[in-house]
Amino acid sequence: MNQEQINEILENHKLWLADNSKGQRADLRNADLSYADLSVADLRDADLSYANLRNADLRGANLYGADLYGANLYGADLSGADLSGADLRGAKLSGANLIGADLNDTKIHNTIF
């Protein structure tokens, strides 16, 4: 998935967050987002289950309540990201930067660190 496609999905998700009768919830299940620039992206309540986010830039991203079940976040930069309420069960976080990330109420059962 290229950056232009990602930006379009983020814009539609932003519209959906403002009024769920407009836009569309970000459905990035199984998406290859390795090395993607998602810094400061608003991905609240997005579906990123089983997504490949290996080495992605998620600095300062808002992932509140996002579904990251089984996602590959190996080497991802999540510094300053809001992961509160996110589902990280079964996710791979080896080598990920979590400095300053908000992990309140995050589901982390079977997460690989």
N, CA, C and O atoms as a GROMACS GRO file, in nm:
protein
  452
    1MET      N    1   0.086  -0.117   0.000
    1MET     CA    2   0.000   0.000   0.000
    1MET      C    3   0.090   0.123   0.000
    1MET      O    4   0.181   0.135   0.082
    2ASN      N    5   0.065   0.214  -0.092
    2ASN     CA    6   0.150   0.333  -0.100
    2ASN      C    7   0.095   0.446  -0.012
    2ASN      O    8  -0.017   0.438   0.037
    3GLN      N    9   0.175   0.549   0.008
    3GLN     CA   10   0.140   0.658   0.098
    3GLN      C   11   0.014   0.731   0.053
    3GLN      O   12  -0.064   0.776   0.136
    4GLU      N   13  -0.006   0.744  -0.077
    4GLU     CA   14  -0.126   0.810  -0.128
    4GLU      C   15  -0.253   0.734  -0.087
    4GLU      O   16  -0.352   0.794  -0.046
    5GLN      N   17  -0.250   0.602  -0.099
    5GLN     CA   18  -0.363   0.519  -0.058
    5GLN      C   19  -0.387   0.531   0.092
    5GLN      O   20  -0.501   0.540   0.138
    6ILE      N   21  -0.278   0.530   0.167
    6ILE     CA   22  -0.287   0.543   0.313
    6ILE      C   23  -0.351   0.677   0.350
    6ILE      O   24  -0.439   0.682   0.436
    7ASN      N   25  -0.307   0.783   0.285
    7ASN     CA   26  -0.360   0.917   0.314
    7ASN      C   27  -0.509   0.925   0.284
    7ASN      O   28  -0.584   0.990   0.357
    8GLU      N   29  -0.554   0.860   0.177
    8GLU     CA   30  -0.696   0.859   0.142
    8GLU      C   31  -0.778   0.786   0.249
    8GLU      O   32  -0.885   0.832   0.289
    9ILE      N   33  -0.726   0.673   0.296
    9ILE     CA   34  -0.794   0.597   0.402
    9ILE      C   35  -0.800   0.681   0.530
    9ILE      O   36  -0.903   0.683   0.597
   10LEU      N   37  -0.691   0.749   0.563
   10LEU     CA   38  -0.688   0.834   0.682
   10LEU      C   39  -0.788   0.949   0.673
   10LEU      O   40  -0.851   0.984   0.772
   11GLU      N   41  -0.801   1.007   0.554
   11GLU     CA   42  -0.896   1.117   0.536
   11GLU      C   43  -1.040   1.068   0.551
   11GLU      O   44  -1.122   1.135   0.615
   12ASN      N   45  -1.072   0.953   0.493
   12ASN     CA   46  -1.206   0.896   0.508
   12ASN      C   47  -1.235   0.857   0.653
   12ASN      O   48  -1.347   0.871   0.701
   13HIS      N   49  -1.132   0.809   0.723
   13HIS     CA   50  -1.147   0.773   0.863
   13HIS      C   51  -1.173   0.898   0.948
   13HIS      O   52  -1.254   0.896   1.040
   14LYS      N   53  -1.105   1.005   0.915
   14LYS     CA   54  -1.124   1.132   0.985
   14LYS      C   55  -1.269   1.180   0.971
   14LYS      O   56  -1.329   1.226   1.068
   15LEU      N   57  -1.324   1.169   0.851
   15LEU     CA   58  -1.464   1.206   0.828
   15LEU      C   59  -1.558   1.117   0.910
   15LEU      O   60  -1.655   1.165   0.968
   16TRP      N   61  -1.528   0.987   0.914
   16TRP     CA   62  -1.609   0.890   0.988
   16TRP      C   63  -1.605   0.920   1.138
   16TRP      O   64  -1.708   0.910   1.205
   17LEU      N   65  -1.489   0.958   1.189
   17LEU     CA   66  -1.478   0.992   1.331
   17LEU      C   67  -1.563   1.114   1.366
   17LEU      O   68  -1.621   1.120   1.474
   18ALA      N   69  -1.569   1.209   1.275
   18ALA     CA   70  -1.646   1.331   1.299
   18ALA      C   71  -1.797   1.305   1.289
   18ALA      O   72  -1.875   1.363   1.364
   19ASP      N   73  -1.836   1.217   1.197
   19ASP     CA   74  -1.978   1.186   1.174
   19ASP      C   75  -1.983   1.051   1.104
   19ASP      O   76  -1.955   1.041   0.984
   20ASN      N   77  -2.020   0.945   1.179
   20ASN     CA   78  -2.010   0.811   1.122
   20ASN      C   79  -2.106   0.784   1.006
   20ASN      O   80  -2.109   0.672   0.953
   21SER      N   81  -2.186   0.884   0.966
   21SER     CA   82  -2.266   0.869   0.845
   21SER      C   83  -2.188   0.915   0.722
   21SER      O   84  -2.234   0.901   0.608
   22LYS      N   85  -2.069   0.970   0.746
   22LYS     CA   86  -1.982   1.016   0.637
   22LYS      C   87  -1.851   0.941   0.646
   22LYS      O   88  -1.818   0.885   0.750
   23GLY      N   89  -1.777   0.939   0.539
   23GLY     CA   90  -1.648   0.872   0.539
   23GLY      C   91  -1.662   0.724   0.566
   23GLY      O   92  -1.767   0.664   0.544
   24GLN      N   93  -1.553   0.665   0.613
   24GLN     CA   94  -1.551   0.522   0.638
   24GLN      C   95  -1.445   0.490   0.742
   24GLN      O   96  -1.335   0.546   0.740
   25ARG      N   97  -1.480   0.398   0.834
   25ARG     CA   98  -1.384   0.353   0.934
   25ARG      C   99  -1.264   0.291   0.862
   25ARG      O  100  -1.280   0.217   0.765
   26ALA      N  101  -1.145   0.322   0.909
   26ALA     CA  102  -1.024   0.267   0.849
   26ALA      C  103  -1.020   0.116   0.870
   26ALA      O  104  -1.013   0.069   0.984
   27ASP      N  105  -1.024   0.042   0.762
   27ASP     CA  106  -1.015  -0.103   0.764
   27ASP      C  107  -0.881  -0.140   0.701
   27ASP      O  108  -0.868  -0.149   0.579
   28LEU      N  109  -0.783  -0.161   0.787
   28LEU     CA  110  -0.648  -0.191   0.741
   28LEU      C  111  -0.607  -0.332   0.785
   28LEU      O  112  -0.489  -0.360   0.806
   29ARG      N  113  -0.707  -0.419   0.800
   29ARG     CA  114  -0.678  -0.558   0.835
   29ARG      C  115  -0.587  -0.619   0.730
   29ARG      O  116  -0.609  -0.605   0.610
   30ASN      N  117  -0.484  -0.687   0.779
   30ASN     CA  118  -0.389  -0.759   0.694
   30ASN      C  119  -0.312  -0.668   0.597
   30ASN      O  120  -0.244  -0.719   0.508
   31ALA      N  121  -0.321  -0.538   0.613
   31ALA     CA  122  -0.252  -0.446   0.522
   31ALA      C  123  -0.101  -0.447   0.545
   31ALA      O  124  -0.055  -0.463   0.658
   32ASP      N  125  -0.026  -0.431   0.438
   32ASP     CA  126   0.119  -0.418   0.450
   32ASP      C  127   0.151  -0.269   0.463
   32ASP      O  128   0.152  -0.195   0.365
   33LEU      N  129   0.176  -0.229   0.586
   33LEU     CA  130   0.208  -0.090   0.616
   33LEU      C  131   0.351  -0.078   0.668
   33LEU      O  132   0.385   0.017   0.738
   34SER      N  133   0.434  -0.174   0.632
   34SER     CA  134   0.573  -0.171   0.676
   34SER      C  135   0.639  -0.044   0.623
   34SER      O  136   0.624  -0.007   0.507
   35TYR      N  137   0.712   0.022   0.710
   35TYR     CA  138   0.785   0.146   0.681
   35TYR      C  139   0.693   0.264   0.649
   35TYR      O  140   0.742   0.368   0.605
   36ALA      N  141   0.563   0.252   0.671
   36ALA     CA  142   0.470   0.362   0.641
   36ALA      C  143   0.487   0.477   0.738
   36ALA      O  144   0.525   0.456   0.854
   37ASP      N  145   0.459   0.597   0.692
   37ASP     CA  146   0.461   0.716   0.777
   37ASP      C  147   0.319   0.739   0.826
   37ASP      O  148   0.233   0.790   0.753
   38LEU      N  149   0.295   0.700   0.950
   38LEU     CA  150   0.166   0.720   1.015
   38LEU      C  151   0.183   0.809   1.138
   38LEU      O  152   0.102   0.806   1.230
   39SER      N  153   0.290   0.887   1.138
   39SER     CA  154   0.315   0.975   1.252
   39SER      C  155   0.200   1.074   1.266
   39SER      O  156   0.152   1.129   1.167
   40VAL      N  157   0.158   1.095   1.388
   40VAL     CA  158   0.048   1.181   1.430
   40VAL      C  159  -0.086   1.149   1.361
   40VAL      O  160  -0.177   1.232   1.362
   41ALA      N  161  -0.098   1.031   1.302
   41ALA     CA  162  -0.225   0.991   1.237
   41ALA      C  163  -0.332   0.967   1.343
   41ALA      O  164  -0.303   0.919   1.453
   42ASP      N  165  -0.455   1.001   1.309
   42ASP     CA  166  -0.568   0.975   1.398
   42ASP      C  167  -0.632   0.844   1.354
   42ASP      O  168  -0.710   0.839   1.260
   43LEU      N  169  -0.597   0.737   1.425
   43LEU     CA  170  -0.646   0.603   1.394
   43LEU      C  171  -0.731   0.548   1.508
   43LEU      O  172  -0.735   0.427   1.531
   44ARG      N  173  -0.798   0.638   1.580
   44ARG     CA  174  -0.887   0.593   1.686
   44ARG      C  175  -0.989   0.495   1.629
   44ARG      O  176  -1.051   0.518   1.525
   45ASP      N  177  -1.004   0.382   1.700
   45ASP     CA  178  -1.103   0.280   1.665
   45ASP      C  179  -1.082   0.218   1.527
   45ASP      O  180  -1.174   0.154   1.475
   46ALA      N  181  -0.966   0.233   1.467
   46ALA     CA  182  -0.938   0.172   1.337
   46ALA      C  183  -0.912   0.022   1.353
   46ALA      O  184  -0.872  -0.024   1.460
   47ASP      N  185  -0.936  -0.052   1.246
   47ASP     CA  186  -0.908  -0.196   1.246
   47ASP      C  187  -0.775  -0.220   1.176
   47ASP      O  188  -0.765  -0.210   1.054
   48LEU      N  189  -0.674  -0.252   1.256
   48LEU     CA  190  -0.540  -0.282   1.206
   48LEU      C  191  -0.501  -0.425   1.243
   48LEU      O  192  -0.383  -0.457   1.253
   49SER      N  193  -0.601  -0.510   1.263
   49SER     CA  194  -0.571  -0.647   1.304
   49SER      C  195  -0.491  -0.718   1.195
   49SER      O  196  -0.521  -0.709   1.076
   50TYR      N  197  -0.389  -0.786   1.240
   50TYR     CA  198  -0.297  -0.862   1.155
   50TYR      C  199  -0.223  -0.777   1.052
   50TYR      O  200  -0.167  -0.830   0.957
   51ALA      N  201  -0.223  -0.646   1.069
   51ALA     CA  202  -0.150  -0.558   0.977
   51ALA      C  203   0.000  -0.573   0.998
   51ALA      O  204   0.046  -0.601   1.109
   52ASN      N  205   0.075  -0.555   0.892
   52ASN     CA  206   0.220  -0.555   0.900
   52ASN      C  207   0.264  -0.410   0.914
   52ASN      O  208   0.267  -0.336   0.816
   53LEU      N  209   0.299  -0.371   1.036
   53LEU     CA  210   0.344  -0.236   1.066
   53LEU      C  211   0.493  -0.237   1.102
   53LEU      O  212   0.540  -0.151   1.176
   54ARG      N  213   0.564  -0.333   1.050
   54ARG     CA  214   0.706  -0.348   1.077
   54ARG      C  215   0.780  -0.219   1.039
   54ARG      O  216   0.771  -0.173   0.925
   55ASN      N  217   0.853  -0.164   1.136
   55ASN     CA  218   0.933  -0.042   1.116
   55ASN      C  219   0.850   0.080   1.073
   55ASN      O  220   0.906   0.174   1.016
   56ALA      N  221   0.721   0.080   1.100
   56ALA     CA  222   0.636   0.195   1.066
   56ALA      C  223   0.662   0.310   1.164
   56ALA      O  224   0.702   0.288   1.278
   57ASP      N  225   0.640   0.430   1.116
   57ASP     CA  226   0.654   0.550   1.198
   57ASP      C  227   0.516   0.586   1.252
   57ASP      O  228   0.432   0.639   1.179
   58LEU      N  229   0.493   0.557   1.379
   58LEU     CA  230   0.366   0.585   1.446
   58LEU      C  231   0.386   0.684   1.561
   58LEU      O  232   0.307   0.688   1.655
   59ARG      N  233   0.491   0.764   1.552
   59ARG     CA  234   0.518   0.862   1.658
   59ARG      C  235   0.400   0.956   1.674
   59ARG      O  236   0.356   1.020   1.578
   60GLY      N  237   0.351   0.965   1.798
   60GLY     CA  238   0.243   1.057   1.827
   60GLY      C  239   0.108   1.020   1.768
   60GLY      O  240   0.015   1.100   1.773
   61ALA      N  241   0.097   0.901   1.712
   61ALA     CA  242  -0.031   0.858   1.653
   61ALA      C  243  -0.136   0.835   1.761
   61ALA      O  244  -0.103   0.796   1.874
   62ASN      N  245  -0.260   0.859   1.726
   62ASN     CA  246  -0.371   0.834   1.818
   62ASN      C  247  -0.434   0.700   1.779
   62ASN      O  248  -0.508   0.691   1.681
   63LEU      N  249  -0.404   0.597   1.858
   63LEU     CA  250  -0.454   0.462   1.833
   63LEU      C  251  -0.551   0.420   1.944
   63LEU      O  252  -0.567   0.302   1.972
   64TYR      N  253  -0.614   0.518   2.006
   64TYR     CA  254  -0.709   0.492   2.113
   64TYR      C  255  -0.817   0.395   2.064
   64TYR      O  256  -0.885   0.421   1.966
   65GLY      N  257  -0.830   0.283   2.134
   65GLY     CA  258  -0.935   0.186   2.101
   65GLY      C  259  -0.914   0.111   1.970
   65GLY      O  260  -1.005   0.040   1.926
   66ALA      N  261  -0.798   0.125   1.909
   66ALA     CA  262  -0.773   0.058   1.781
   66ALA      C  263  -0.757  -0.093   1.800
   66ALA      O  264  -0.714  -0.139   1.906
   67ASP      N  265  -0.793  -0.168   1.698
   67ASP     CA  266  -0.778  -0.313   1.698
   67ASP      C  267  -0.646  -0.347   1.629
   67ASP      O  268  -0.634  -0.340   1.507
   68LEU      N  269  -0.547  -0.384   1.710
   68LEU     CA  270  -0.415  -0.423   1.659
   68LEU      C  271  -0.388  -0.570   1.690
   68LEU      O  272  -0.273  -0.612   1.702
   69TYR      N  273  -0.495  -0.647   1.702
   69TYR     CA  274  -0.485  -0.790   1.734
   69TYR      C  275  -0.396  -0.859   1.630
   69TYR      O  276  -0.422  -0.852   1.509
   70GLY      N  277  -0.292  -0.925   1.677
   70GLY     CA  278  -0.203  -1.001   1.590
   70GLY      C  279  -0.117  -0.918   1.496
   70GLY      O  280  -0.054  -0.974   1.406
   71ALA      N  281  -0.113  -0.787   1.514
   71ALA     CA  282  -0.035  -0.700   1.425
   71ALA      C  283   0.115  -0.719   1.447
   71ALA      O  284   0.159  -0.751   1.558
   72ASN      N  285   0.191  -0.699   1.342
   72ASN     CA  286   0.336  -0.705   1.350
   72ASN      C  287   0.388  -0.562   1.362
   72ASN      O  288   0.390  -0.487   1.264
   73LEU      N  289   0.431  -0.526   1.483
   73LEU     CA  290   0.484  -0.392   1.510
   73LEU      C  291   0.634  -0.398   1.538
   73LEU      O  292   0.689  -0.310   1.604
   74TYR      N  293   0.699  -0.501   1.487
   74TYR     CA  294   0.843  -0.519   1.508
   74TYR      C  295   0.917  -0.394   1.459
   74TYR      O  296   0.906  -0.355   1.342
   75GLY      N  297   0.992  -0.332   1.549
   75GLY     CA  298   1.074  -0.216   1.514
   75GLY      C  299   0.996  -0.088   1.489
   75GLY      O  300   1.056   0.012   1.448
   76ALA      N  301   0.865  -0.088   1.512
   76ALA     CA  302   0.784   0.033   1.489
   76ALA      C  303   0.818   0.140   1.594
   76ALA      O  304   0.852   0.108   1.708
   77ASP      N  305   0.807   0.264   1.553
   77ASP     CA  306   0.829   0.376   1.645
   77ASP      C  307   0.692   0.423   1.694
   77ASP      O  308   0.620   0.492   1.622
   78LEU      N  309   0.660   0.386   1.817
   78LEU     CA  310   0.532   0.422   1.880
   78LEU      C  311   0.553   0.526   1.990
   78LEU      O  312   0.468   0.542   2.077
   79SER      N  313   0.666   0.594   1.986
   79SER     CA  314   0.694   0.691   2.092
   79SER      C  315   0.588   0.800   2.093
   79SER      O  316   0.555   0.859   1.990
   80GLY      N  317   0.535   0.825   2.212
   80GLY     CA  318   0.432   0.927   2.229
   80GLY      C  319   0.296   0.890   2.174
   80GLY      O  320   0.206   0.974   2.173
   81ALA      N  321   0.278   0.768   2.127
   81ALA     CA  322   0.149   0.726   2.071
   81ALA      C  323   0.048   0.700   2.182
   81ALA      O  324   0.085   0.661   2.293
   82ASP      N  325  -0.079   0.721   2.153
   82ASP     CA  326  -0.186   0.690   2.246
   82ASP      C  327  -0.242   0.553   2.208
   82ASP      O  328  -0.314   0.539   2.108
   83LEU      N  329  -0.209   0.453   2.288
   83LEU     CA  330  -0.256   0.316   2.267
   83LEU      C  331  -0.358   0.277   2.373
   83LEU      O  332  -0.390   0.159   2.389
   84SER      N  333  -0.409   0.376   2.446
   84SER     CA  334  -0.502   0.343   2.554
   84SER      C  335  -0.627   0.277   2.496
   84SER      O  336  -0.684   0.323   2.397
   85GLY      N  337  -0.667   0.170   2.561
   85GLY     CA  338  -0.785   0.096   2.518
   85GLY      C  339  -0.766   0.014   2.393
   85GLY      O  340  -0.862  -0.048   2.346
   86ALA      N  341  -0.646   0.013   2.336
   86ALA     CA  342  -0.621  -0.063   2.213
   86ALA      C  343  -0.611  -0.213   2.244
   86ALA      O  344  -0.580  -0.252   2.356
   87ASP      N  345  -0.638  -0.293   2.144
   87ASP     CA  346  -0.627  -0.438   2.154
   87ASP      C  347  -0.496  -0.481   2.088
   87ASP      O  348  -0.485  -0.484   1.966
   88LEU      N  349  -0.398  -0.515   2.170
   88LEU     CA  350  -0.267  -0.559   2.122
   88LEU      C  351  -0.245  -0.708   2.148
   88LEU      O  352  -0.132  -0.755   2.143
   89ARG      N  353  -0.353  -0.781   2.174
   89ARG     CA  354  -0.337  -0.924   2.202
   89ARG      C  355  -0.273  -0.993   2.081
   89ARG      O  356  -0.317  -0.976   1.967
   90GLY      N  357  -0.170  -1.071   2.110
   90GLY     CA  358  -0.102  -1.146   2.005
   90GLY      C  359  -0.014  -1.063   1.913
   90GLY      O  360   0.041  -1.116   1.817
   91ALA      N  361  -0.001  -0.934   1.941
   91ALA     CA  362   0.083  -0.847   1.857
   91ALA      C  363   0.230  -0.874   1.884
   91ALA      O  364   0.267  -0.922   1.991
   92LYS      N  365   0.313  -0.842   1.786
   92LYS     CA  366   0.458  -0.855   1.800
   92LYS      C  367   0.517  -0.716   1.814
   92LYS      O  368   0.512  -0.634   1.722
   93LEU      N  369   0.575  -0.689   1.932
   93LEU     CA  370   0.630  -0.557   1.961
   93LEU      C  371   0.781  -0.560   1.983
   93LEU      O  372   0.837  -0.463   2.036
   94SER      N  373   0.847  -0.667   1.944
   94SER     CA  374   0.992  -0.676   1.961
   94SER      C  375   1.060  -0.560   1.889
   94SER      O  376   1.032  -0.534   1.772
   95GLY      N  377   1.147  -0.492   1.959
   95GLY     CA  378   1.223  -0.382   1.900
   95GLY      C  379   1.143  -0.255   1.880
   95GLY      O  380   1.196  -0.157   1.827
   96ALA      N  381   1.016  -0.253   1.921
   96ALA     CA  382   0.934  -0.132   1.905
   96ALA      C  383   0.974  -0.028   2.009
   96ALA      O  384   1.012  -0.063   2.121
   97ASN      N  385   0.966   0.098   1.971
   97ASN     CA  386   0.994   0.209   2.063
   97ASN      C  387   0.861   0.252   2.124
   97ASN      O  388   0.774   0.304   2.055
   98LEU      N  389   0.847   0.228   2.255
   98LEU     CA  390   0.724   0.263   2.327
   98LEU      C  391   0.745   0.376   2.427
   98LEU      O  392   0.662   0.397   2.516
   99ILE      N  393   0.856   0.448   2.413
   99ILE     CA  394   0.887   0.556   2.506
   99ILE      C  395   0.777   0.662   2.499
   99ILE      O  396   0.747   0.716   2.393
  100GLY      N  397   0.717   0.690   2.615
  100GLY     CA  398   0.614   0.792   2.624
  100GLY      C  399   0.478   0.750   2.569
  100GLY      O  400   0.386   0.831   2.563
  101ALA      N  401   0.464   0.624   2.529
  101ALA     CA  402   0.335   0.577   2.478
  101ALA      C  403   0.238   0.556   2.593
  101ALA      O  404   0.278   0.514   2.702
  102ASP      N  405   0.111   0.586   2.570
  102ASP     CA  406   0.006   0.566   2.670
  102ASP      C  407  -0.052   0.427   2.649
  102ASP      O  408  -0.114   0.399   2.547
  103LEU      N  409  -0.031   0.340   2.748
  103LEU     CA  410  -0.077   0.202   2.740
  103LEU      C  411  -0.188   0.172   2.841
  103LEU      O  412  -0.214   0.056   2.873
  104ASN      N  413  -0.254   0.276   2.892
  104ASN     CA  414  -0.363   0.256   2.988
  104ASN      C  415  -0.474   0.172   2.926
  104ASN      O  416  -0.519   0.198   2.814
  105ASP      N  417  -0.518   0.072   3.002
  105ASP     CA  418  -0.629  -0.015   2.960
  105ASP      C  419  -0.605  -0.087   2.828
  105ASP      O  420  -0.700  -0.128   2.762
  106THR      N  421  -0.479  -0.103   2.789
  106THR     CA  422  -0.446  -0.175   2.667
  106THR      C  423  -0.451  -0.325   2.693
  106THR      O  424  -0.401  -0.372   2.795
  107LYS      N  425  -0.510  -0.398   2.601
  107LYS     CA  426  -0.515  -0.545   2.612
  107LYS      C  427  -0.385  -0.598   2.553
  107LYS      O  428  -0.357  -0.579   2.435
  108ILE      N  429  -0.305  -0.667   2.638
  108ILE     CA  430  -0.174  -0.713   2.591
  108ILE      C  431  -0.154  -0.864   2.614
  108ILE      O  432  -0.040  -0.911   2.612
  109HIS      N  433  -0.260  -0.939   2.634
  109HIS     CA  434  -0.247  -1.083   2.654
  109HIS      C  435  -0.182  -1.147   2.530
  109HIS      O  436  -0.222  -1.122   2.416
  110ASN      N  437  -0.081  -1.229   2.555
  110ASN     CA  438  -0.006  -1.299   2.450
  110ASN      C  439   0.071  -1.207   2.355
  110ASN      O  440   0.107  -1.247   2.244
  111THR      N  441   0.095  -1.084   2.398
  111THR     CA  442   0.175  -0.991   2.318
  111THR      C  443   0.322  -1.031   2.332
  111THR      O  444   0.367  -1.067   2.440
  112ILE      N  445   0.395  -1.024   2.222
  112ILE     CA  446   0.537  -1.060   2.221
  112ILE      C  447   0.619  -0.932   2.226
  112ILE      O  448   0.613  -0.848   2.137
  113PHE      N  449   0.697  -0.920   2.336
  113PHE     CA  450   0.784  -0.802   2.352
  113PHE      C  451   0.926  -0.838   2.323
  113PHE      O  452   1.014  -0.753   2.331
   0.00000   0.00000   0.00000
